[in-house]
Amino acid sequence: MSNSNSCFDGYSIDELSKTEKSTATSEDTGDSVEKNFHGELLEWINDTMCVVEFSYSETGGNYNHFIYLDLSGDSEMCNQVKNIELGTTLSISYSSSFVQDGEMYVFPLEISGDN
C-alpha cells in the first residue's frame, strides 16, 4: 500500500506471512563403502558431537563446508577426539552419513590428528 511517510520507497507493509520450507533429508545408500576426508576440528556442539571444517578428500564425494561428527556410538573414539586440540586437522574415515536441514552428519569409523 502506498504511504508517503514510509522509508520503504513510499510503501508500507500491509501483511506479513511465513512459509515453511520442506526439509529434504537424504540418507546414506547403505553401500558400506569407506570414505575419507580431512577437516579442522572447530568446536564441540555437545558431549558427543563436534564440528569440523572440510579441507579436502582423497576419495572424492560431495561435502558441506562444515561437517558434524556424531561420536555417540563410540565412547572410546569420543574421548580420543576430546583430547585433540581445537584447530587440529583431522583425518576422518566413515561409511555412514546423512543430511538433515542442510547439514551433513557422519558417523566416523576412525579419526586421527594430522598434525
C-alpha positions in Angstrom: 0.0 0.0 0.0 1.3 3.5 -0.8 2.5 5.7 2.1 4.3 9.0 1.5 5.8 8.8 5.1 7.3 5.4 4.6 11.0 4.7 4.5 10.3 1.7 2.2 10.3 3.7 -1.1 6.9 5.2 -0.3 5.2 1.9 0.7 4.1 0.3 3.9 3.9 -3.4 4.8 0.3 -4.5 4.5 0.7 -8.1 5.6 3.5 -10.5 6.7 3.3 -14.2 6.3 5.6 -17.1 6.9 6.1 -20.1 4.5 7.6 -23.2 5.9 10.2 -24.8 3.6 10.2 -28.6 3.4 13.4 -30.1 4.6 15.0 -32.6 2.3 16.6 -35.4 4.2 18.8 -37.8 2.4 20.2 -40.9 4.0 23.2 -43.0 3.0 22.6 -45.6 0.4 24.0 -48.2 2.7 26.7 -49.1 0.3 29.2 -49.6 3.2 32.0 -48.0 1.1 34.5 -46.4 3.4 35.1 -42.7 2.6 37.8 -40.4 3.9 38.2 -36.6 4.3 40.3 -34.1 6.2 38.9 -31.2 8.3 39.9 -28.8 11.0 38.4 -29.5 14.5 36.4 -26.4 15.3 34.2 -26.9 18.3 32.2 -29.3 20.4 28.4 -29.0 20.0 27.6 -31.3 22.9 29.3 -34.1 24.8 29.3 -36.5 21.8 29.2 -34.3 18.7 31.8 -31.9 17.2 32.0 -29.9 14.0 34.9 -29.8 11.6 35.6 -27.5 8.7 36.1 -29.6 5.5 39.6 -29.3 4.0 39.9 -32.0 1.3 39.2 -35.6 0.4 41.2 -38.2 -1.5 38.1 -40.3 -2.1 36.0 -37.6 -3.8 32.4 -37.0 -2.9 30.2 -34.1 -2.1 30.9 -32.4 1.3 29.4 -29.5 3.1 31.7 -26.7 4.3 31.0 -27.8 7.9 30.5 -31.4 8.9 29.2 -32.7 12.2 30.9 -35.8 13.6 28.5 -37.9 15.7 30.6 -39.9 18.2 27.7 -41.0 20.4 28.1 -44.7 19.3 31.8 -44.9 20.2 32.8 -43.5 23.7 36.4 -44.5 23.2 36.7 -42.6 20.0 34.8 -39.7 21.5 37.3 -39.5 24.4 40.2 -39.7 22.0 38.9 -36.8 19.9 38.2 -34.7 23.1 42.0 -35.0 23.8 42.8 -33.4 20.4 43.4 -29.7 20.4 40.9 -27.5 18.6 42.3 -26.3 15.3 44.0 -29.6 14.6 43.4 -31.1 11.2 41.8 -34.5 11.5 41.7 -37.4 9.0 38.2 -39.0 9.2 37.1 -42.3 7.8 33.4 -43.2 7.7 30.9 -45.3 5.8 27.6 -43.9 7.2 26.3 -40.3 6.9 23.1 -38.3 6.4 22.0 -34.8 5.6 19.3 -33.1 7.8 18.2 -29.5 7.4 21.1 -28.9 5.0 23.7 -30.1 7.5 25.9 -33.1 6.9 26.4 -35.6 9.8 28.9 -38.5 9.7 29.5 -41.5 12.0 33.3 -41.9 11.9 34.9 -45.3 11.8 38.4 -43.8 12.6 39.8 -40.4 13.4 43.4 -39.3 13.7 45.1 -36.0 14.0 47.2 -34.9 11.0 49.5 -32.6 13.0 
